[in-house]
Amino acid sequence: MLDYLVRRLLVMIPTLIAVSVITFIIIQLPPGDYLSTLIAEMESQGENVDVAKIAALREQYGLDRPLWQQYLVWAVGMLRGDFGYSFEYQLPVADVVGDRIMLTIVLNFGTILFIYLVSFPIAIYSATHQYSWGDYGLTLVGFIGLATPNFLLALILLYFTNLWFGTSIGGLMDPSYIDQPWTWGKILSVLEHLWVPVVVIGTSGTAAMIRRLRANLLDELQKQYVVTARAKGLPPMRALLKYPLRMSLNPFIADIGNMLPQVVSGSAVVAMVLSLPTTGPMLITALQSQDMYLAGSFLMFLAVLTVFGMLLSDLALAWLDPRIRLGAGTGR
Amino acid sequence: MTARSGAVPAALTARSLIALTLGAAALVGLAAAPAGAEGRRYVEPPTLVQDVAGLRLPPVAARLPRQPQVVDLAADGKEPGQYGGSLSMIMGRDKDTRQMVVYGYARLVGYRPGDFELVPDIAAAVEVEEDRVFTFRLREGHRWSDGEPFTTEDFRYFWEDVANNPALSPTGPPSELVVDGVPATVEILSPTVVRYSWPQPNPEFLPSLAGARPLYLYRPAHYLRQFHGDHADPAALEKRVSEGRQRNWSALHNRVDSMYQFDNPRLPTLQPWMAVTEPPSDRFVYRRNPYYHRVDPEGHQLPYIDEVVFLVAAPGLIPTKTGAGESALQARYLSFDDYTFLRQSETRSGYETYLWRTAYGAHLALYPNLNAEDPVWRALMRDARFRRALSMAIDRHEINEVIYYGLALDGNDTLLPKSPLYRDGLRERWAAYDPEAANALLDAIGLTERDSRGIRLLPDGRPAEIVVETAGESSEQTDVLELIHDRWMAVGIKLYSRPTQRTVFRNRVFAGKTLMSIWSGIENGLATADTSPQAFAPTDQNQYMWPKWGQHHQTGGAAGEAPDLPEARRLMELYRVWRAVDSRPERIAVWDEMLAIWADQTFTIGLVAGVLQPVVVDLDLHNVPVQGVYAWEPGAHFGIYRPDTFFFGPTRPRTPDSLLTAAVRNRS
């Protein structure tokens, strides 16, 4: 097991190097650089931009150097814990990201919790009552959630919460709490705003989760050990929860690897629409304005999370499911 | 409060005791309103009374310049206000913190609303000789927001240590300060008098000082010196550079010297409100500048409003948030399509929606690219008959009715009828819908062959299909193009629209890859004889009809191509003449000829103008004009209406509808 762990960790190094190179190249692919975006923007506002001054700025930002040099500056900096400098904000990347990470995590764990709480009971009910009216009805609700465009639902909910409850539109807290220290009032205000994005992002996730859990559970329920357990007179609830449900959970643990990066970048479009102070909108604007170090460091951070998430989920699976553990052992 | 001053600990030094007596005198005087140096009485803003009492600030009379700018509220139709309140506005990005400089609009000289004349503001007086010699007299005792004196030393610092320092300005002084290659001669005549002069006239100098993004001739020298390689202690500077994570001291200096970006709370300012919040943030707070130089006729130091708050939200949400009453004054990020929604939410949220005129010569215009790469198309685009035919084939009335509820003004991209330079017929020249005439013109050019779809064939046999590129930011542009498509089909021209990303869009136009683009028209449709006619001559790469000619001018001939159409060359000559003459009749004559050429040549195909700008104003907010002009240049959006005179008072009665929508009726 230790041997396996070390090998996995070593493989991560070339993976991450490859990811960083690809990330950097992709960010540079669109024509122009941050400065050309800046000029476009200033001139569209009727501001005059001195051509020569731009050249001087380009030199100051190091944008006139060859690509590989820019890459090395960035990559070496990251090894030292320096994520580069955001052109757009004129601040170090670490300062720009700030407490957005925390709010993102709160939002996304809230969403995951919502998905689990809603989808588990529904999926279990659907699987045990397959092809009943209840199954069809709940499936329909799930599909409606999947089919409604997120941003539309978001706007509708925002408008009516403002109309009915007076909640301020957009954001994760009342404007008066922004940049204030954390107090009870602030936490309550966050909770008051949090449920709209949680429901909006959650509805689409819920439908997918219901279908997957239902299918997995149906597979298990038809297996012989379940039949045997029932035949032996095990209470139906116990016969359901003790083994079949646990078995059908495997894919969700395998999913943790994908979930971690979603926690950071996820729900970007909804966050854009709702103007949430999370990392998604920041990543999108950084990509749009070609603020390359900010975008690059974000993407690298996501890559690191994915790689570690995969490792974690593999380890958790092996630990949870003896079959995987033993299978791996005999294979070697 | 007198009791508070009495309770000062005994351990005070002699110096602060003197200050204390002064402060106490001012406090006693407050009840009876203190007398200023010129015998004027000034009122201490209530939020600052505590600081004055605690000796953290000198009293108001000592903070104001010896001769503050007294604002004639009555002349602007405004009422005297009261102190207090927090003005919230919504912005789309962190970067919009610079809007505070735009709205604050404290300039050396500023435009006056109505006639757009330049009047002194920060400067007490400006003397101009032959448009060559400009002498600025500052206000004695004027101070920066940190209490340090604002003198001609700040001008000297900018000119010698910033504009002419090779590390800070590798390209030399700003182009506005260089006329025909000769930089200004700057003379510091006294601590309050400074003179700029050139051998040739520089008529664009004063307007650039009054701009929404102004040319700053001064810098807070006492603050910036600590970041300057020639003045700061090298060891301390080294430390600052590495703490600020900058490459060298010049990068650091440029970073902290953000007079316009307004994102450095430590940088002293002369604006009515000073930045408090350190970026990045979603909420920016600006507090009153205790040393601001303007007072109302009753001696209240402006601004009336203590605090301005910018909330940052996604641009798409801003109309909804405004409708929910989260902004007390909003126009940015609102557009005319939001008007019905905004009106509907008025009662619920306690605001009203004004409609201000905009100053664009055309809200949207088509730009045939005279520098197109394709030789066949380029020849066609340069043929005035072709441009006129395309213009006459557009039914502007239809666009106006379908997209703008008939509330816009159709016609060419030129000056608006309100401009004193406007002449009858300029907007209508070659702009009336006349498909027969358009067809006849196209036939006359020789585009007589047609393919099976009825589309005319170019001389080399290709069908006449024009791709109009848009920056892809609003569906409005594509909707308009859709309408034009149908009308052009009738004369045998096929139109395709192609949205791209803004940077790509511009680079394609510059390179001549784009045949035609759609964008807003002339920025300042309300020009006067003293406004530079620069936009009507090939002077800028951003003139999408002739980007290469513009680039040629901008780079002094180093890049781009020299204009080769006689009419464009004539426009360029006239622009040079305008810069050289200094009498008003001569300038009007130049303008007249330029406008006539412009209209006759149809260099750009204007569509509609005068699309109105909704301005949402809280019912408790006073002194915002019901009718105004919403323009970036000249106007700085709210700037020329002086937000420092806006105030929160008793709820106003609603303005009658007839006044609210008056702008719709008397646009022309």
HADDOCK unambig.tbl for C-alpha pairs under 7 A between the chains (distance, minus, plus):
assign (segid A and resid 36 and name CA) (segid B and resid 503 and name CA) 6.73 0.50 0.50
assign (segid A and resid 37 and name CA) (segid B and resid 503 and name CA) 5.84 0.50 0.50
assign (segid A and resid 40 and name CA) (segid B and resid 503 and name CA) 6.02 0.50 0.50
assign (segid A and resid 47 and name CA) (segid B and resid 213 and name CA) 6.93 0.50 0.50
assign (segid A and resid 52 and name CA) (segid B and resid 171 and name CA) 6.07 0.50 0.50
assign (segid A and resid 53 and name CA) (segid B and resid 171 and name CA) 6.21 0.50 0.50
assign (segid A and resid 56 and name CA) (segid B and resid 170 and name CA) 6.77 0.50 0.50
assign (segid A and resid 96 and name CA) (segid B and resid 280 and name CA) 6.13 0.50 0.50
assign (segid A and resid 169 and name CA) (segid B and resid 321 and name CA) 5.69 0.50 0.50
assign (segid A and resid 178 and name CA) (segid B and resid 282 and name CA) 6.93 0.50 0.50
assign (segid A and resid 178 and name CA) (segid B and resid 283 and name CA) 6.33 0.50 0.50
assign (segid A and resid 272 and name CA) (segid B and resid 314 and name CA) 6.47 0.50 0.50
assign (segid A and resid 273 and name CA) (segid B and resid 314 and name CA) 6.60 0.50 0.50
assign (segid A and resid 273 and name CA) (segid B and resid 316 and name CA) 6.96 0.50 0.50
assign (segid A and resid 273 and name CA) (segid B and resid 317 and name CA) 6.98 0.50 0.50
assign (segid A and resid 275 and name CA) (segid B and resid 313 and name CA) 5.38 0.50 0.50
assign (segid A and resid 275 and name CA) (segid B and resid 314 and name CA) 4.84 0.50 0.50
